[in-house]
Each structure stands twice: as C-alpha cells, then as structure tokens.
C-alpha cells in the first residue's frame, strides 16, 4: 500500500531476537522492499547467507564479553546489566547508523524496546520507528501485570513492586546516560523508561491474543499478530546423523538452556540424569560442546543446532529456558514443555504456558 519502502532492522539480543527479525526481513525483501539489517557481527554470516545487506553494530567480541558475564542470567540483576551494556556499547552507534541510512519519506526503522539509539533517532531526526515486541512481559499492565522475577503476590502488590522498581532500579540505571546523550542533541530528558522505550509511532506484538490478551493500558497504536515461527535452516533436510538418531527409537526429550547461554554445564548434567531416571531418550542442543557431559549414553545425543521446526514435532517433550521463540516452537509442534526460567520474560512465558495447560515451569 505504501509502495517500495526501506526498512532498517536493528535487533540487539541473542539469536532469539535476531532470528525473528531475519524472518520478517526476508518476507519484506521478497515483497520488493529495500532492507538494511543492522546487528552485531556475531550474526553477520547468518544475515549475509540470506542475502540481506548487513551493517555492523558492535563486534562479535563485545557480544561474547556481554554474554560471558554471569550477571546476564541473574534473575534480579540481569536486566540492569544488559541495559547498561547496551547503552554503553550500542546506543550511540545505533543512532549514528540509523541517521546515516535514513531517507525521509521512504525509511522505517524496526527495533526492540531496548533499541535506545533508535528511540533517540525517532525524537531527533523524525525517523519513523516501530517497536517490535516478541514477548508480552516488556509491556507492563496495571490491569493484568506480567509475571517478572521480582513480582509476587496479588495484583496491587505486583504493581507497587513495579513502581518501586521503575523509580529506584530502572530509571537510575538508564536515565543518566540516555539523558546525557539526549542533552548533546538538544533533546529534553526522559524518565519512566519502561513506557518511553515504546515508540509513539507504533508497536508490533509478535504473539497471538490467546497467548497474551491485549490490555487497555498497553502502548498505542498497537498491532498484535502471531508468533514469528521462523528458524534458520528450517527449509533444509535434517542431517543424516540427526535423522538416524530420531528414527532409532522412541521420540526423545529435547533440552536447551538457550542459544547464547554459556553457563549450561549443570543444566545438561541434570538433563542426562533425568533421561536415565525416566528411561527416556534425549537430545541436547548447544553451540558450546564443552558444556556437554563426556561419554554420553547411546540413548542421549548431542547436536550443536537443529531447527526446532524440523526437530520438535518428532520429540516427546522439551525442557528449555523459556525464551518466547522456543516456547512458540513447542506450541507449534504440539508437545508439552517445561520451562526452567532464568531471567527476563521467561517467568512470564512460563506462567502463560502453565495457565494454558500445555506445560509447566519452575525457576532455575
């Protein structure tokens, strides 16, 4: 309807954030739109393999350093740590890249709510910005508060905890550096960051209403669609090794602590013991082979990566960290899931799965 537009995607997080945006970028590219994909060089190969123009936003070493800090998975300290790192490393370069590639009347930027550089660009140069939310937990509702690591008790208590957290934990971490940068650009200061980080131009929620019913106090204008069920390599057949294991017995239980989790050793040790106690076969998934126990039994296999869209329909169940992408793929495959929540939105996703009666959750 708008003709050929230029869309600038700028995901900041792990593969759970990058992959959905890659899928959406491919759809828009196939429709004839111009795409610029701005992300960490850790994801450069995957981006260029899909034929998407790539612009570097931070080095792979910076990404590994951020993911290598144990605070990244701390239930209470993780968000503060992640935001501090993104502000110090990403905010200014993101702003500069978006400003350099902006073509007025043609360009639209798409970023997560943590894309502070994109949000500043929207206010300074008028760059149209869509905030892309992959999970409902990033939108606080006083009517139906999401489940967060620190939120316990009745609704009034959770809302009070939120106000205290925003006032004494979030704003003190985010506002000083953000407002210093905004001051350099002659922009007024901001506060109430969990509201400010959503673009007034529009919010796109990539999860269905049955998973998270829309709330009257969510940011507007808002478009709610469905899960971005896209996997890197999902069009390729399974490797002979994977196919042989799956065909050689009962459907296994799949285990993963998250694609960027470099602290998964204990998780996989427990996974192997669980399979032994239950007498079930298992599949362990991780990019970090050093986390996998040595001398695995024949009933348990390890693979660095298998597309969930191909693997999960042939599994009995899945145990995972509770990222919304993994959660959605389990739902699509129609298998029960156990979420072992570490931080961020994982507690809320676990509670929603439990309420739906399709799985359960527990804190790590």
PyMOL commands that set and color helices and strands:
alter all, ss='L'
color gray80, all
select helices_A, chain A and resi 15-30+41-49+60-67+70-73+78-101+116-125+136-138+155-184+193-196+240-247+265-278+289-291+308-314+324-333+346-356
alter helices_A, ss='H'
color red, helices_A
select strands_A, chain A and resi 6-10+34-39+54-56+107-111+128-133+203-205+222-224+253-256+282-285+300-303+317-320+336-341+359-363
alter strands_A, ss='S'
color yellow, strands_A
deselect
rebuild
show_as cartoon
